């Protein structure tokens, strides 16, 4: 900024420094100062800041059980709870504290997410206007036929190209923004294409086109959240990729209950190389447990304590057994810290590991491209929950029992061999 020359004069050739009485919009410190002012406004009426999320404030009356919650995204604020009087008092307090505010009695749209209550009582979250904007921006000609799956499993997305093909970061970034919020079924495709977005090959270009074709046919898809009770559980999985690039794809997804779609889904490429599929699965379980502990603490703050262990469901028997028994062998020495951590949480009663057959593990959709039938099944669960779908179908079938026994036998023999080596 420049000071008005006719008002402020230089003193002996030195510029005059002026202190602002009020922060101006756009300055680096403006956001921090606004948050400090908002924090003092909220805490002055007995709200407590959440220790798990500093943009959430909670007022809880122990005697009546009434609770009011404030959620903040910069200057967009949600006030909710089961105490109507407290909500109205909070709105009046904001009106007195700030000179200009606008309020809506019904929450229908928040930070670009449309919120609607369906006929079954569940809340539906979608981003239809944003989806249409993405399609208008990147699709120049009408799409004649939509794709059934978002990414082709037969293409190579790990090899980088050269400078001859323009980067596709804008396409992948736009879809990733959508996938991170209301379209978890697009996460794996966005993650895999993102690896080569800066130097794409023809396979990346074909993958981006197929992803847009899939999005064209599924613009009305949405996440449905609800259910009568809150019992947190998660599914974790990993896709082991041996060869020149053996950095696995890790994924997990969390559900509040069987009738709710996912509240958190993650798909990312591992930072380090895994030596086996079991190691990759242990990494995925470890990653899911870290998130589960945060969820448990946050839910307790919100008044929904998880008195039972949070189930982390995996389809790898070896990873489950090694973690539960805290098995330290020569082949697991380099991941002993991860195993110790998982075992500690299982022993504490906060976490419980559970096995599921691979075809029923919904987290599989977050680790690799899937054929149409399995993709459709998993994407439906991600968006709608397990309502009417058994979470572990046919767990005691002969085929699954044989597989379980085979994994346990392999692990037992491996441990015996290692113990013999130590005795010698």
Buried (B, 14 or more C-beta within 10 A) or exposed (E): EEEEEEEEEEEEEEEEEEEEEEBEEEEEEEBEEBBEEBBEBBEEBEBEBBEBBEBBBBBBEEEEEBBBBBBBEEEEBBBEBEBEEBBEBBBEBBEEBEEEEEEEEEEEEBEEBBBBEEEEEBBBBBBEEBBEEBBEEBBEEEBEEBBBBBBBEEBEBBEEBEEEBEBBBEBBEBBBBBBBBBBBBBBBBBBBBBBBBEBBBEBBBBBBBBBBBBBBEBBEBBBBBBBEEBBBBBBBBBBBBEEEEBBBBBBBBBBBBBBBBBBBBBBBBBEEEBBBBBBBBBBBBBBBBEBBBEBBBBBEBBBBEBEEBBBBBBBBBBBBBBBBEBBBBEBBEEBEEBBEBBBEBBEEEBBBBBBBBEEBBBBBBBBBBBEEEBBBBBBBBBBBBBBEBEBBEEBEEEEBEEBBEEBBEBBEEBBEEBEEEEEE
